[in-house]
């Protein structure tokens, strides 16, 4: 059985910076209110006058990852695209990326696991490489949140959190055993599906029904989040799934060189850091600059950590995510 490793990383964020002060001009909020609850100072939003979409941002991140992996585009055997904000209801962004990259034909699939999307995508890619079916797999996480948020005081508890961006990784076969992706661990708990959700439009609640009902509160085409319940479950599941991955690989917390958590809320990351007694240099956070970019958050953070020289060969990396579904997961990596 083969083992996979990350051969190339890439990221893209829109140039348009939206600060907390900018949001305070259009809704009843303040920089202090947002910072205290989330740690976020600014985020990136797509400028409607640019070409950027979920797929386009994914393509830009992918091109960087492919170049750094030192392979040709046509050597990609499979595309895995994770997003909750696709350009179309269907088809998914995976096939758009195949076309945008000019790959004549290759399989493409889409992952709809929201904040855990990149971890799920990484796991899918890892399995295909382990079995020998594919050699090079492109995994992308990309989100256009700003296109579907309620930028009024009514929606502020959700809308101040999210930002746009994309990250990508090229996975390939590892040359040495014991390096690369050591394991991935995935979970879900559907009983909480509606506690962090966007209920409509859907085939059960389509445009005519929405127009007819025209509700003034809890509008189904804007995201809903039970913040306290999400926070409570996040800190519990983050801890569990990190311990699970370490135990599976017979590693201890002291073996962690870098933890890169999904950038959901700086307070969650800080809670986990304190619980595991990790130093600041052992945890990478960039939510302060980008907000929560959902499926894109881990690959963006992983790319930046690598670019900044904070990851070196032989390091043990832990990636962990929790989000809508509820779904959560971790990946344990020995950097090759």
N, C-alpha and C positions, 0 to 999 in steps of 0.2 A: 504494500500500500504506500502511495506517495504522501508527501506532506507539502502544504502550501505555505507560501510566504508573501509578504507585501513587497513588490518590486518597485512600485512607483506611486507617488501621492500627488494630488493636485487640489486646488481650491479656487473658488471665485466668489466674490461678494460684490454687489452693486456699489457704484461710487457714491450714491445718494445716502448721506448720513442723516439720520433723524435722532435728535437728542431728546432727553426728557423735557427740556425747556420747550422744544418744538411741540411736543404733545400737549404741554400745559396750555398752549394757545388755542387748542381745538377741543379740549375736554377738561373737566374739573379734576385736575391732578397737579402734582408738583414733582420736582426732581427729588426732593427729600422722601416723599411718599413712595415713589417707585424704587429708589435706591434702597431704602430701609427694608422693603418687602422682597426684593428680587436681586439686588446687587447690580442691576442693569443701569448703565449711564447713557448708552446710545445703541442704535441698531441700524441696519441697512434696509432700505426699501427700494424696490425697483422703480426707476423713473419711467413713467408711461411713455415718454418720448424716445426711449431706447428700444433695442431689439430684444431685450432680456425677457425670458419666460422661464418656467421651471426647466424645460428641456434645453433651452439655449444656455442657461447657466450650467446645467449638467454637462453639456458639450464642452464648455470652456474649461471646467475643472478636469474633465476626462482627457482632453488634449494635453494638458500639463502632466497628468499622471502617466499617460502613454509615453510621452517624451522622456520622462524621468526613468521609466521602466526600460528604456532603450529597446523597445520593440516597435514594429510597424503596426499601423491600425488594422491591417488585414490579418494580423496574427492573433487578434482577439477572437476567442472561440465562443464566448458567451457574454451577454450583457445582462446585468441585474440592476434594476433601477428602483430605488426606494423613495417614495414620496407620498404625502397625503394631499398634495395640491397639484395634480397633473394638469397639463394644458387642456386636455379633453376629458370628458366623462369616460369615453373610450375612443380609440385604443389608448393604451398606456404609453408613457414616455420612452420605454425601452426601445420600441421600434422607431420612434423619432430619432433617438440617438444613433441607431444603426444607420439610418439614412443620412443624418447630419455628418457622421464620420466618414461617409462614402464607402462603408463596408458592403460588399456586394450582397452577401447574405450570411446571416449567423443567427442563432437562437437569441431571443430577448424575452425577458420576463420581468414583471413588475411586482414589487413587494409593498403591501399596504399595512405596515405595522407601525406607522406613525413614529414616535420618538425612538422606538426600538428598531426601526426599519433598517438602519445600516448594520446593526449587529445581526439581525436576521439575514440580510443580504450577504454579509460576510460568511455566515455559517453555510448558506446555500452554496456559495462559491467554493468554500473549503471542501465540502462534500464532493462536489464534482471533480475537483482536482485530486482529492485523495483516492477516488475510485479509478482514476486514470482516464476518465471520459474526456476531460478537457485539460489543456495545459495553461492557457491564459484567460482569466476571467476579469472583466471590468465591472466593478461595483461602484454605483453612484448613489449619493443621497442629495436631493435638491428640493428646495421649498420656495414657493412664492406665497408667503402668508399675507403680505400686505394687500393682495388682490381680493381677500375675502374676510377682512376684519371690520368690526363695528367701531369706527373712530368717533364715537360720541361718549359722553359720560356714562351712558348705559352700559357700554361694552369695555370700559377702561380696565377692569380687573383682568381681562384676557388680552386685550389689544396692546397694552404697554409691554407685554412680555415677548412678543414674537418678532422675528426678523427674517429677511430673505437671504439666500445664499446656497452654495453648492460645494460639495467635496467629493473626491473620487479616489479610488485605489485600484491598482492593477495587481491581482494575485497571480502567482505563477508557481511552478513546482520548485520546492526547496532542494538544494543540492545536498544538504547534510541533514541527517536525522537529528531530532532534538532541537531544531531551530524552526522559526516561522510560527504559524498558528498552532498552538499546542492543543487547544480545545475550545469549543463554544458551548454555551448552556442557555437554553431558551425556555420561557414559561409564559403562560397566560392565565387570566382569571376573568372570564366573560361576564360574571355576575355584576361587575362594575362598569360594563360597557358604556352606559349612558352618563357616567359621572365625569367623563371627559370626552366630549363627542360633538359632532355636527350632524344632526338628525336628518336634515333635508337641504336641498332637494334630493329625493331618492325615488325609486320606482314605487315606493309606498306613499310618498308624499311629494308629488311632482308640482310643477309650476302652477297649474290651474288651482289646485288646492291651496297653495301658499297665497296666491293672489286673492282667492275667495275669503280665506280666514283673516289674512292681514293682521296677525296678532301684534300688539304693541310691546309685549314683554316676552322674554324667552323665545325670541325669533329663531325658528329652526334652521335658517340658512346662515346663522352666525354661530361660532363655536361656543360651547358651554363648558365650564369647568367648576367642579366642586373642589375648590382650592385646598381646603383643610383636609379633606379625605385623600386627595391626591398626594399631598405632602406627607401625611402619616404613612400611607402605603409605600411611597417612594423610598423613604429612609429605611423602611423595613426590608423591602425587596432588594434594594441596592446592596445592603449588607449581606443578605442571604446569598445572593447570586455571586458576589465576589468571593465569599467563603467557599461556596460550592466549587468554583473554578480552581481556587488555590488547592483545596483538598484533593480534587481529582488529579492534579499534577504533582501532588506531594510537595507543595510549596507552602511557605509561611508568609504572613503579612510582612515580615522583615525582608523577604525576597523581592518585594515590589520596588522597582526602580521608578516607574511612572504609572500613575492612575489617571486615565482620561475618562471622566464621567460625561454622560450626556448633559449638555448645558441647559438644564431645565430651570434651575433657580440656584443662585450662588449660595443661598442659605442651606440648600440640600447638600451641595458639594462640601461646604464647610462642616456640616454635621457629620458626614461620612469621613472626612479627613480627621476630625477630632476623635471619632469612634475608633478608627484604625490607627490613631496616633502617628499619622504621616506628617512629614515636614512640608513646608510650602513648595519646595523644589521637587517634591514627589507627586504633586497633583497639578494638572494643567487646567486652568480655567480661562476662557475668553468671553464668557457671557456678558461681561461688562461692556464689551465693544460691539457685540453682534446680537445680543438677545438670544432667545431660544429659536434656533433654526431647525428644530425637530430632526428629521432624518439626516440633515446635513451637518448637525452640530459636532458629532464625533469625528467624521472625516476632516472637517475644517480644523478642529482643534488638533487632531493628530498630525495633519500637514504642517500646521504652524509650529508645533513642538519639534517636529523633525527639522524644519527650516531653521529654527533657532538653536539647533545643535543640542537639544535636551534629550535626544534619544540616540544611543550608540549601540553598536553590535554587541550582542550578548545580554542586553537589558531585558528584564521581565516587565512587560507592559500589561496592564489590566484595563480593558474597555468595558464599560457597564452602562446600561440604559434602562429607563423605566418610563412608561407613558400610557397613552390611551389604549384601551382594550379590556382591562389592563393587560399590557404585555411588558415583559422585561427580559434581560439577557446579559450575558457577559462573554468576553473573549479573552483568553490568556495567550499572550504572544511572547516568544523569545526572539528579539529582534535579530534578524540575519544580516 
